[in-house]
Amino acid sequence: MKYALLGALTLLALAGPAEAQRRPDAEDMKLVGYNDLQGRPAYAPVIHEQNGRWIAYIGELGGKEGDERPMNPLTRRRENNGTAIVDVTDPRHPKYLHHIPGAAGSGDEGGAEMARVCDGKTLPKADPKKTYLLRTFGSAAHEIWDITNPVKPELLASIQGEEGTHKNWWECDTGIAYLVSGAPGWRVHRMTQIYDLSNPEHPVFIRNFGLVGQQPGASGAVPPPLHGPISTGPKGNRVYFGYGGDKDGVLQIVDRQKLLSGKKDPTPENLLYPQVGRLNLSAFSGINTAFPVLGMPIAEFAHDAEPMRNFVVATGAAEMPECQEPRQMALFIDVTSEERPMVVSSYTPPEVSGDFCTRGGRFGTYASNENMTPIFYGKLVFFAALNAGVRAVDMRDPYHPIEAAHYIPELTPRGQPVCATVEGNQHCVKVIQTNDVEVDDRGYIYIVDRAGNGMHILQLTGATKRIADFSK
């Protein structure tokens, strides 16, 4: 594996940021297209095929102090950060279509971090001619929008009175939505509220859910808050919940049918009823994304009694700049024996390959892709690694994952300095902060940056491209 330092990043005092990276650092991955996303701090992207077009819906963090409402050149008005809508049908020339303003405030309190999209022709009770967006609104609400015309979205419904909203999951074939929220009386600011959004204009509440100890009236230690679930729907009948984004991680495996049909009162017995398995990680490891990779044939076990295995790729989210916390990594968890899942391997970008702890900003994993396109599923998984860009990992043998490709963009004029205080001294530096990654069903890779460096659209090259299956 070849590594190259992207130009020296000199840590300066408050007087000014470091010199920009002069060129990208890449292996087996190349840039296809770019959009600056108006310089807004991006969070989670979703790419959706919509009436013959490919549209990216990109969540955004709240505004920065002193620039809470950046200018939208399309409207010539200052707007809160929210949701960017970009046509990526031609990935070489992505076109910014529209911006939906979000909530006022900074960080998690403002903007609209998360987005999920479903077509009405798939949702059981929706208008088959429409397309719908489910998004968070700051930390206070969930919203459903009609995005049939991406240039003129219309608000349809809002689930108000929440707090701690975050990484939702929406089953398009059933309409069931697992909303990360903070319900009144619960002891954590993020747990699960389950809604039936099969008719997006009329949300129907089903139940609240979380770990035992989080529920109203509980006592003792409080389990870590939820970061996000991923459901395999009725066919897979499992929901994988990841708790504790950057520490005290918990993987919870839940029987979906029991979750939806079981008794709703959040007693310890009712909360445990759908639970199939649980794994408590160390205090050092969190779970931002719990990505199931199921039914993997393991070549080494071809002649063994159990050659097929199931895994969850659990990705921790680095939160502190310049390695002022335990390293967040991706953990490969064998969940074939669901009652007793076990960590069998891990992955982290090698720090020495880029002096990532000293170049400024956050370093470590943050999130993985969530699209299960057969082009990559069970073969390659992609990790957003902040100042280490995006990393493609060969997971065909999940017991021995190998980094196969990477891409660290060059800094852009829109990028904002990231500040840190180390041993009482504060300094600021401009640095790439690749926050999230997603892939589409064509095989393109999309990375977005929390420091305002925009969205880069990438594709694999060389030997790593041959790992993927573009015949799917």
GUVOTI-475008 format. One line per 5 residues: for each residue z, x, y of C-alpha. Coordinates in Angstrom, 1 decimal, m for minus. Layout:
% GUVOTI-475008
Z:X:Y | ... .
END
This chain:
% GUVOTI-475008
0.0:0.0:0.0 | m1.0:1.4:3.4 | 1.2:0.9:6.4 | 0.5:1.8:10.0 | 2.8:1.5:12.9 .
1.3:m0.6:15.6 | 1.8:1.8:18.5 | 5.2:2.9:19.7 | 7.5:0.2:21.1 | 9.9:1.8:23.5 .
13.0:m0.2:24.0 | 13.6:m0.5:27.7 | 16.5:m1.7:29.7 | 16.3:m5.0:31.6 | 13.9:m3.3:34.0 .
11.0:m4.3:31.9 | 9.4:m4.9:28.4 | 8.0:m2.4:26.1 | 4.3:m1.4:26.0 | 2.2:m3.9:24.1 .
0.8:m3.1:20.7 | m2.7:m1.9:21.2 | m4.3:m3.2:18.0 | m3.5:m5.3:14.9 | m2.1:m3.8:11.8 .
m3.8:m5.2:8.7 | m4.5:m4.7:5.1 | m6.7:m7.1:3.0 | m6.5:m9.7:5.8 | m8.6:m10.2:8.9 .
m8.7:m12.2:12.0 | m11.1:m15.1:12.1 | m10.0:m17.0:15.3 | m7.3:m17.4:17.9 | m5.9:m19.9:20.3 .
m3.2:m19.0:22.9 | m1.5:m22.5:22.5 | m0.9:m22.4:26.3 | 1.6:m19.6:25.8 | 4.2:m22.1:24.4 .
6.7:m20.9:21.7 | 5.3:m22.3:18.5 | 7.2:m23.4:15.4 | 5.7:m25.2:12.4 | 2.0:m25.8:11.9 .
0.3:m28.5:9.7 | m3.4:m28.4:9.1 | m5.0:m31.7:8.2 | m8.5:m32.8:7.2 | m9.2:m35.9:9.3 .
m12.5:m37.8:9.3 | m14.6:m34.7:8.6 | m12.6:m32.5:11.0 | m9.8:m30.1:10.5 | m7.0:m30.5:12.9 .
m3.9:m28.3:13.4 | m0.7:m30.0:14.6 | 1.7:m27.4:15.8 | 5.4:m28.0:16.6 | 6.9:m26.2:19.6 .
10.4:m25.0:20.5 | 12.0:m26.1:23.7 | 11.2:m24.3:27.0 | 12.5:m21.0:28.2 | 14.9:m20.7:31.0 .
12.9:m20.5:34.2 | 9.9:m22.0:32.5 | 11.2:m25.2:31.0 | 8.0:m27.1:31.7 | 4.9:m24.9:31.4 .
1.6:m25.9:32.9 | m0.9:m27.8:30.7 | m4.3:m26.8:32.0 | m5.9:m29.9:30.4 | m3.8:m32.3:32.5 .
m2.9:m29.9:35.3 | 0.7:m31.0:35.0 | 3.8:m29.3:33.9 | 5.0:m30.7:30.6 | 7.9:m30.1:28.2 .
7.0:m28.3:25.1 | 6.1:m30.6:22.3 | 3.1:m30.8:19.9 | m0.1:m28.9:20.2 | m3.3:m30.5:18.7 .
m6.1:m28.0:18.0 | m9.4:m28.6:16.3 | m9.9:m25.8:13.8 | m13.0:m27.2:12.1 | m14.7:m24.0:13.2 .
m11.9:m21.5:12.7 | m13.8:m18.9:14.7 | m13.6:m21.2:17.8 | m10.5:m23.3:17.7 | m10.5:m25.9:20.4 .
m7.3:m27.1:22.1 | m7.6:m30.9:22.2 | m4.3:m32.3:23.5 | m0.7:m31.7:24.1 | 2.1:m34.3:23.4 .
5.1:m33.4:25.5 | 8.5:m33.3:23.7 | 12.1:m33.4:24.7 | 13.6:m31.5:27.6 | 15.8:m28.5:26.8 .
15.6:m25.1:25.3 | 15.4:m23.9:21.7 | 16.2:m26.5:19.0 | 17.4:m29.0:21.6 | 14.0:m29.4:23.3 .
10.3:m29.6:22.3 | 9.2:m31.1:19.0 | 9.5:m28.4:16.3 | 8.2:m30.2:13.3 | 5.1:m32.2:12.4 .
3.9:m34.0:9.3 | 0.6:m36.0:9.0 | m0.5:m38.8:6.6 | m3.7:m40.9:6.5 | m3.4:m44.6:6.5 .
m5.8:m44.8:3.6 | m3.1:m43.0:1.5 | 0.0:m44.7:2.8 | 0.6:m48.0:0.9 | 1.1:m50.3:3.9 .
m0.6:m48.6:6.7 | m3.9:m49.3:8.5 | m6.4:m47.5:6.3 | m8.5:m46.6:9.3 | m5.7:m44.7:11.1 .
m4.0:m41.3:10.8 | m0.3:m40.9:11.6 | 1.9:m38.1:12.9 | 5.6:m37.9:12.1 | 7.4:m35.4:14.4 .
10.8:m34.6:15.7 | 11.7:m35.2:19.3 | 14.0:m32.4:20.3 | 17.2:m32.8:18.4 | 17.6:m36.5:19.3 .
14.9:m38.6:17.5 | 12.1:m38.8:15.1 | 8.8:m40.3:16.3 | 5.7:m41.7:14.6 | 2.4:m41.5:16.5 .
m1.1:m42.9:15.9 | m3.3:m39.8:16.0 | m6.5:m41.4:14.8 | m8.1:m40.1:18.0 | m6.4:m36.7:18.4 .
m7.3:m36.7:22.1 | m5.5:m40.0:22.7 | m2.4:m40.2:20.5 | m0.2:m43.3:20.8 | 3.5:m43.6:20.1 .
4.2:m46.3:17.5 | 7.9:m46.1:16.6 | 11.0:m44.0:17.2 | 14.1:m43.5:15.2 | 16.7:m42.9:17.8 .
20.3:m41.8:18.0 | 19.9:m38.7:15.8 | 21.0:m35.1:16.3 | 20.1:m31.9:14.6 | 16.6:m33.1:13.7 .
14.6:m30.5:11.8 | 12.3:m29.9:8.9 | 11.2:m33.3:7.5 | 9.1:m34.0:4.4 | 6.8:m37.1:4.2 .
5.2:m38.3:0.9 | 1.8:m39.7:1.9 | 1.2:m41.5:m1.3 | 4.5:m43.5:m1.2 | 5.5:m43.3:2.5 .
9.0:m42.1:1.6 | 10.2:m39.7:4.3 | 13.2:m37.3:4.0 | 14.3:m36.9:7.6 | 16.6:m34.0:8.5 .
19.1:m35.5:10.8 | 22.8:m35.6:11.8 | 24.1:m39.1:11.1 | 27.3:m40.4:12.8 | 30.4:m39.5:10.9 .
28.8:m36.8:8.7 | 30.5:m33.4:8.9 | 27.3:m31.4:9.4 | 24.6:m31.7:12.1 | 21.9:m31.6:9.5 .
21.7:m33.7:6.4 | 19.1:m36.1:4.9 | 18.2:m39.6:6.1 | 15.7:m41.3:3.8 | 13.3:m43.8:5.2 .
10.4:m45.8:3.9 | 7.5:m45.1:6.3 | 4.8:m46.7:4.2 | 4.2:m48.8:7.2 | 4.7:m46.3:10.0 .
5.0:m48.9:12.7 | 8.1:m50.3:11.0 | 10.5:m47.7:9.6 | 12.9:m49.0:6.9 | 16.1:m47.1:6.3 .
17.0:m46.4:2.6 | 20.1:m44.1:2.5 | 21.9:m41.1:3.8 | 22.3:m38.0:1.5 | 23.8:m34.6:1.4 .
26.0:m32.2:m0.5 | 29.5:m33.3:m1.5 | 31.8:m32.3:1.3 | 29.4:m33.2:4.0 | 29.9:m36.9:3.9 .
32.2:m38.9:6.2 | 35.9:m38.8:5.3 | 35.6:m35.6:3.2 | 38.1:m32.8:3.6 | 38.2:m29.1:2.8 .
35.3:m26.6:3.2 | 32.1:m28.0:4.7 | 28.9:m27.0:2.9 | 26.1:m25.4:4.9 | 23.7:m27.8:6.8 .
20.4:m28.8:5.4 | 17.3:m26.9:6.6 | 14.6:m28.8:4.8 | 13.5:m30.6:1.6 | 10.2:m30.6:m0.4 .
9.4:m33.4:m2.7 | 7.0:m33.4:m5.7 | 6.7:m37.2:m5.4 | 6.8:m39.8:m8.2 | 4.8:m37.6:m10.6 .
7.1:m34.6:m10.4 | 10.2:m36.7:m9.7 | 12.0:m33.8:m8.1 | 13.2:m33.1:m4.5 | 14.2:m29.5:m3.7 .
16.7:m29.2:m0.9 | 17.3:m25.9:0.9 | 20.6:m25.5:2.8 | 21.9:m22.8:5.1 | 18.9:m21.3:6.8 .
20.3:m17.8:7.3 | 23.5:m17.6:5.3 | 25.5:m19.3:2.6 | 22.3:m20.7:1.1 | 22.3:m23.6:m1.4 .
19.4:m24.7:m3.6 | 19.9:m28.3:m4.7 | 17.5:m29.9:m7.3 | 17.5:m33.7:m7.2 | 16.0:m36.4:m9.4 .
13.9:m38.3:m7.0 | 14.0:m41.7:m8.8 | 17.8:m41.6:m9.0 | 18.0:m40.5:m5.4 | 16.0:m43.6:m4.2 .
17.5:m46.1:m6.6 | 21.1:m45.0:m7.0 | 24.1:m46.5:m5.1 | 23.8:m45.8:m1.4 | 27.5:m45.5:m0.4 .
28.0:m41.7:0.1 | 30.9:m41.2:m2.2 | 31.1:m37.9:m4.1 | 30.1:m39.7:m7.3 | 27.0:m41.3:m5.7 .
26.0:m38.0:m4.1 | 26.2:m36.2:m7.4 | 24.4:m38.9:m9.4 | 20.9:m37.7:m8.6 | 21.7:m34.0:m8.6 .
20.1:m32.1:m11.5 | 20.9:m28.6:m10.6 | 22.5:m26.5:m7.9 | 22.6:m22.8:m7.1 | 24.9:m21.3:m4.5 .
23.6:m18.0:m3.0 | 25.6:m15.3:m1.5 | 27.0:m15.4:2.0 | 24.1:m13.1:3.0 | 21.2:m15.3:2.0 .
20.0:m18.6:3.4 | 17.1:m21.0:2.6 | 14.7:m22.1:5.3 | 12.0:m23.1:2.8 | 12.5:m24.2:m0.8 .
8.9:m24.1:m2.1 | 8.5:m25.2:m5.7 | 5.9:m23.4:m7.9 | 5.9:m25.2:m11.2 | 4.2:m24.8:m14.5 .
3.4:m21.1:m14.3 | 2.1:m19.4:m17.4 | 3.7:m16.0:m17.6 | 1.3:m13.4:m19.2 | 4.2:m11.3:m20.4 .
5.6:m14.3:m22.3 | 2.3:m15.4:m23.8 | 3.6:m15.0:m27.3 | 7.2:m16.2:m26.6 | 8.7:m19.6:m27.3 .
8.8:m20.5:m23.6 | 5.6:m19.0:m21.9 | 5.6:m21.6:m19.1 | 8.2:m21.3:m16.3 | 9.1:m23.2:m13.1 .
10.1:m21.5:m9.9 | 11.4:m22.1:m6.4 | 10.5:m19.6:m3.8 | 13.5:m19.7:m1.4 | 12.9:m18.1:1.9 .
15.7:m17.1:4.2 | 15.3:m17.3:8.0 | 16.1:m14.3:10.1 | 18.0:m15.4:13.2 | 19.4:m12.3:14.9 .
17.3:m9.6:16.7 | 17.1:m6.0:15.6 | 18.7:m6.4:12.2 | 22.1:m7.5:13.5 | 22.6:m9.6:10.4 .
22.1:m9.2:6.7 | 18.4:m9.0:5.8 | 16.8:m12.4:5.2 | 14.4:m12.2:2.2 | 12.4:m14.4:m0.1 .
14.2:m15.1:m3.4 | 12.2:m16.1:m6.6 | 14.4:m18.5:m8.5 | 13.7:m19.5:m12.1 | 14.4:m23.2:m12.3 .
13.0:m23.8:m15.8 | 16.6:m24.5:m16.9 | 17.3:m26.8:m14.0 | 21.0:m27.1:m14.7 | 21.4:m23.4:m14.4 .
18.8:m21.9:m12.0 | 18.9:m18.1:m11.5 | 17.5:m15.6:m9.0 | 15.1:m13.3:m10.9 | 13.5:m11.3:m8.1 .
13.2:m10.9:m4.3 | 10.8:m9.7:m1.7 | 11.2:m8.2:1.8 | 8.7:m6.3:3.9 | 9.7:m2.6:3.7 .
11.5:m1.8:7.0 | 10.5:1.8:7.0 | 6.8:0.8:6.9 | 7.0:m0.2:10.6 | 10.5:0.7:11.9 .
10.9:m3.0:12.3 | 14.7:m2.9:13.0 | 14.1:m0.8:16.1 | 10.8:m2.1:17.5 | 12.5:m5.2:19.0 .
12.8:m8.9:18.2 | 13.7:m10.4:14.9 | 12.8:m8.9:11.5 | 12.9:m10.4:8.0 | 11.4:m13.4:6.4 .
11.5:m16.7:8.2 | 9.4:m19.3:6.3 | 6.7:m19.6:3.6 | 3.6:m21.7:3.5 | 4.2:m25.2:2.1 .
0.6:m26.4:1.3 | 0.1:m26.4:m2.5 | m3.6:m25.8:m2.4 | m4.8:m24.6:m5.8 | m6.7:m21.8:m4.1 .
m3.3:m20.0:m3.7 | m0.7:m22.0:m5.7 | 0.9:m19.9:m8.4 | m1.1:m16.8:m7.3 | m0.3:m15.9:m3.7 .
2.5:m17.0:m1.4 | 2.6:m16.2:2.3 | 5.6:m15.3:4.4 | 6.1:m15.3:8.1 | 8.1:m12.1:8.8 .
8.5:m12.2:12.6 | 7.8:m8.7:14.0 | 6.3:m7.8:10.6 | 3.7:m10.5:11.0 | 2.5:m12.4:7.9 .
2.8:m11.0:4.4 | 0.8:m12.2:1.3 | 2.7:m11.6:m1.9 | 1.2:m11.6:m5.4 | 3.5:m13.9:m7.4 .
1.5:m14.2:m10.7 | 4.5:m12.5:m12.2 | 7.4:m14.0:m10.3 | 9.8:m11.6:m12.0 | 7.9:m8.7:m10.2 .
6.3:m9.9:m7.0 | 4.1:m7.4:m5.2 | 3.0:m7.4:m1.6 | m0.8:m7.6:m1.6 | m1.8:m8.0:2.1 .
m0.4:m8.2:5.6 | m1.5:m8.9:9.2 | 0.5:m8.1:12.3 | m1.4:m9.3:15.4 | m1.7:m7.3:18.6 .
0.3:m8.6:21.5 | m1.4:m11.1:23.8 | m1.1:m11.5:27.6 | 0.8:m14.8:27.0 | 3.6:m13.1:24.9 .
7.1:m13.2:26.4 | 9.8:m10.5:26.1 | 12.5:m10.9:23.5 | 15.9:m9.8:24.6 | 18.8:m8.4:22.6 .
22.3:m7.1:23.2 | 23.2:m4.2:21.0 | 26.5:m2.4:21.4 | 26.9:m4.0:24.8 | 23.5:m2.9:26.1 .
20.9:m5.5:26.7 | 17.2:m4.8:26.7 | 14.0:m6.7:26.4 | 10.8:m6.0:24.6 | 7.4:m7.7:24.0 .
6.9:m7.9:20.3 | 5.1:m10.1:17.8 | 7.4:m12.9:16.4 | 5.4:m14.6:13.6 | 7.6:m17.6:13.1 .
5.7:m19.8:10.6 | 2.7:m19.7:8.3 | 0.5:m22.4:6.7 | m2.7:m22.4:4.7 | m5.4:m25.1:4.5 .
m7.5:m26.4:1.6 | m10.4:m24.1:2.6 | m8.3:m21.0:2.2 | m7.6:m20.1:5.8 | m4.2:m18.8:6.9 .
m2.6:m19.9:10.1 | 0.3:m18.0:11.8 | 2.1:m19.1:14.9 | 4.4:m17.1:17.2 | 7.8:m18.1:18.7 .
7.4:m15.7:21.6 | 4.3:m17.3:22.9 | 1.6:m15.1:21.3 | m0.3:m18.2:20.1 | m2.0:m19.1:16.8 .
m4.0:m16.6:14.7 | m6.4:m17.9:12.0 | m6.9:m15.4:9.2 | m8.6:m14.9:5.9 | m8.1:m12.6:2.9 .
m10.4:m9.7:2.2 | m10.8:m7.1:m0.5 | m8.8:m7.1:m3.8 | m6.3:m9.7:m2.5 | m9.1:m12.2:m1.9 .
m10.0:m11.9:m5.6 | m6.5:m13.0:m6.6 | m7.2:m16.4:m5.0 | m9.3:m19.0:m6.7 | m11.9:m20.3:m4.2 .
m13.6:m22.4:m6.9 | m10.8:m25.0:m6.6 .
END
